[in-house]
Amino acid sequence: MTAWILRRVLQAVLVVWLMTLIVFVGLHAIGNPIDILIGQDVDQIDRARIIAQLGLDQPLWRQYLSFIAGALHGELGNSYVYNVPAIQLILQRLPATLELAFAALVLAVVIGIPLGLFAGLYPRNPISKLLMTGSIVGFSLPTFWVGLMLIMFFSVHLGVLPASGRGETARLFGVEWSFLTLDGLRHLILPALNLALFKISLVLRLTRAGVSEVLPQDYVKFARAKGLSPLRVVLVHVLRNTLIPLVTVLGLEFGSTIAFAVVTESVFAWPGAGKLILDSINALDRPVIVAYLIVVVCLFVSLNLIVDVLYKWLDPRVRVEAAA
């Protein structure tokens, strides 16, 4: 197990290094941040001074080596726009994004698994067919349009939920959270639902497919022949084995939800890291972009490791293969 974890850590380091290299080259190719940061009325002397101050007068390979040297000491550079450490900006905004992503994942699990379980147990039921049709709609609708429709219906027409912002927050472990207050929860519902729509459809279809695959298995038939209650058969023998692929998918989807919450945060003016990275891309704020991507990649790698451990715990066959 220790050797396996060490291999995964080395793979993670390699992935992060390759990501920083690709991003550095890509950002250098798409434009010069000086053209955005410095106005046209600045003379050449001041322009050259600012370029040298930001280190943009150096060759790209030297800029990259300077970044790597700083990253090894926990420094990812200062934001060109805010003139503060880039990692500080990311960590200030990240809790809001994590809260939104986790709320969306909870909605996907709470709604998607029961509906998928029902659709798998009763595939000929008209409600099951309606659920599967609705899941296709959930895959197809663009996130930004759904967000606007949610705002129009719940905020404009009904006036029951706020349309934007994070609302009132409360501090826990030194971090501000919205879910700890009633006003914050009201602000969290619409963006979380918007972000969770695709995930709900995905979980529903995966659960339905898993249940359909597990039900004909011999161990399910044997459990029924032993006289176990239908509820115990479903919860212990059907649902647990259905959760094995779901754990893998949900772990990866949680990472993608964090990474791609940009649209939802923009529509609902949610002050998270996604909105920050969008503003940084518009301003070509290279240190913030790279710092954000490093944080996201580290989250992906950590989630993959957690998913693999959970997979081994849920599926005894994986533990046997690993031991062999």
N, C-alpha and C positions, 0 to 999 in steps of 0.2 A: 504493500500500500504506500509506503514511504517513497519507494522508487518511482511509483506511478505518479504521485503528487509532484515529485521533483521534475519529472519529464514534462508534466503539464505546466509547471512554472516556467521552465526553460522555453517551452513553446509560446507561452504568453509573452515573455520578454521579446522573443523574436517577432511576434505579431505586432507588438507595440512599436518596436524599432522600425519595421517595414512601413507601418502606417505613418510614422513621423516623416520618413524619407519621402514617401509618395505625396503626402500633403505639402511638404516644403517645396518640392518641385512643381506640384500643381498650382500652388498659390503664386509662385514666382512667374508662372506662365500666363495667368489670367489677368494680371494688371499690377500697377504700381500704386501702393497706398498713398504715396506722397501726392499723387495727382488729386486725391480726394481730401487728404488732411490739410494740405496747404493751399491757400487761396491764390488766385492769379496775380493779386497785387503785391505779393511778397517778392522782394528783390532776390537776385541770384546769390548774394552773400548769405542772407538769412536762410535761403532755401538749402544751400550747401551745408550750413551749420546744423540745421534740423535733420538733414539726411545723415550726417555723420553722428549726431547725437543718438539717433535711432539705430545706428549700425547698418543702415541700408546701403552705405557706400562700399561695403565689403563684398567680395565675391560670394556667390551663393554657398559654395562648399564651406567657406569660413564662417558664414552666418549659421550654417547647420551645425558645425562643430562647436560653436559657441553655445548654441541652444542645447546640444547634448551635454556639454560640460555643466551648464546650469541645471539641467533636468536631473542629473545625477546628485545634485545637492538640494533637490526639491524646489528649484526655481525655474519657472516656465516663461519668464519674461514679463515685462510690463505692458499693459494695454496701451496702444497708441492713442486711443480716444479718451479713456478715463485716467490714464497715467497712474494706475495702481497695479499690483501684481495680478496677472491674468487668472491664476489659480484661485485667488481670493474672490474675484468676481464670480467664477464658476461655483465655488462652494457656497457663496451667499445665495445664489439663485437655485442651486440644485435641490434643496429640500422641497421647494414648491413643485418642481417637476417630479420628484420621487413620490410626493404625496398624490399628485394627479395620476401618475402611472399606476401606483399601487391601488388607488380607488377604482381605476378602470379595470385592473386585473381582478379585484374582488367582485365587481359587478359581472365580469365575464364568467367567473367560476360559479357565483351564486345563481345566476340566471341560466347560463349555458349548460351546465352539467345536469340539473334537473330536467330541463326541456329535452336535452339530448337523450337522457335516460328514458324519458317517456316515449320519445320517438323511436328508440330502439326496441323497447319492450312491446310497443303496440304499433308496428309499422303500417298496418292497414287502417288505422284510425284516421278519420278525416282531419283531426287536429294535428296529427303527426305530419301528414302531407302538407298542411298549411304551414307548419313550422319549418319544414325543409324548404318550401318555396320562399318563406320569409328570410331564411338564412342566405339564399341567393341574392335577395334584395340588399341585405346587409353587407354582402361582399361588394356589390356593384355601386352603391351610392357613394359619391365623393364626400370626404370628411368635411370639407369647408362648406358644402351645400347643406349637409345635415346640421352642422352647427348653426348656420344662419336660420334654418327652418325651426330649430329648437328655440332660438332667441325670439323669432317672430311669434311662435305659438305660446310658449310659457312666460316670456317676459313682456312682449308687447300686447298680445291679445288677452291673455289671462292675468298677467301681472303677478304671478305667484312666486317666480324665481328671478333673481338678479341676472342681468345679461353679461356683466363683465366684472373684472377685478377678483380679488381674493377674499374680500370681506374682513371681518374681525378675526384676529389670530390670538393664540395663547402660547406661552413659552413652555417647552418641555425639553429637558436635557440641553438647555441653552439654545434651542432652535424654535422658531415661530412655526406653528401648525394651524391650519384652518379647521381641521376636523374636530378640534377640541372645543369649538364654540358653535352655537346654533347658527349664527350669521355666517360663519365660515363654511359650515356644512351646506347651507342654502346656496352659497356661491360655488361650492364644489360639485354639486349634483349635475348641472348641465354639461360642463366641460368633461367630467368623468364619463358621463353617459355617451357623449359624442365620441370620445376616444375609445370607449369600450364596444361600440357597435360592431366593428369588424371582428373583434376578439370574441364577442358573444356568438356570432355566426360561426366562427372557426371552432370554438369549443363545442357548440351544439352538434356540428357535423362530425367532429372527431369522436365525441361521446356516442353518438348514434351508430357510427361505423364500428366502434369498439364493442358496443353491446351486441350488435348483430353478429360479430365475429366470435364473441365469447359464449353466447347463449347455446350454440350447438355442441360445445365441448363436453367431453365425457365427464369431467369433474363436476360440471353444473348438473348434468343428468343424475350423477351419483348422489350429489347433495340433496336433490329433490327426492330421490328414491329413499334416502335415509329418513325422510319425513321432516326435514328442516322447514321452518316457516318460509313463505315466499319472500318476506322482508329480509330475513337473514341471508337467504340465497342471493338476493339482489345486492345487498350491501357488502357482504363478505366475499362472495365468490365472483360476482359479475362486476360490481363497481370497482373493487380493488384492482382487478386485472385490467380493467379499462383505463384506470388512472396511469398505468405505466407509460404509454406513449404520450398521454396528456401532460405528465410532469415535464418531459423533455420539451414539448412544444411551448408550454406556458412559461418555462424558464427562459427560452429564447425570445418569446413574444414580449416578456416583461422588459428585456433589454431593448428590443426594437421599439417598444412603446415609449421608453425614455428617450431614445435617439430621435424618434420621428413625431414627437409631440409638438413640433414647431407649428403646424397648421392650427391645431386646437388652441394652443396658447396665443396665437395671433388673433384668431377669431374672437376669443373670449377675453382678450387682454389679460391673460394669466401671467403674472410676473415670474416666470420660470427661466430655466437655462435655455430652453428652446427659443424663446423670444430674444434672449440675449445673443444667441449665436446667429439668428437671422439679422439682427442689427449689426453684428460684427462682420458678417459677410458683405452687407451693403457698404460698410465703411472699410472693407479689406483690413480689418484689425487682426493681423496674422497671429500674434501671440494668443489672443482669446480663442481663435478658431482652433489652433493646434492644441491648446490646453483642454478645450471642450472635447475634442476628439480623443485625446489620451484618456480623459476621465471615462468617456463612454466605452472605449475599448477595454479599459480595466474592469468596468462593470460587466461587460459581456463575458470576459474571461472568467471573472469570479462567479457569475451566474452559471456558466457552463460547468465549472467545477462542482458547484452545489448540486446542479441537476444530475451530474454523473454519480455523485454519492447517493442521492435520493433514488436514482435508478437502480443502483446495486442493492439498496435496502428494500425496494419494492419487489424486485425480481430476483428470487434466489438463484436462478440459472446463471445470472451474470456473476454472482459471487463465486459460484462453483467454477466457472470458466476462468475467472481471475486467479483463483487459488491453484488451478491446474497449470 
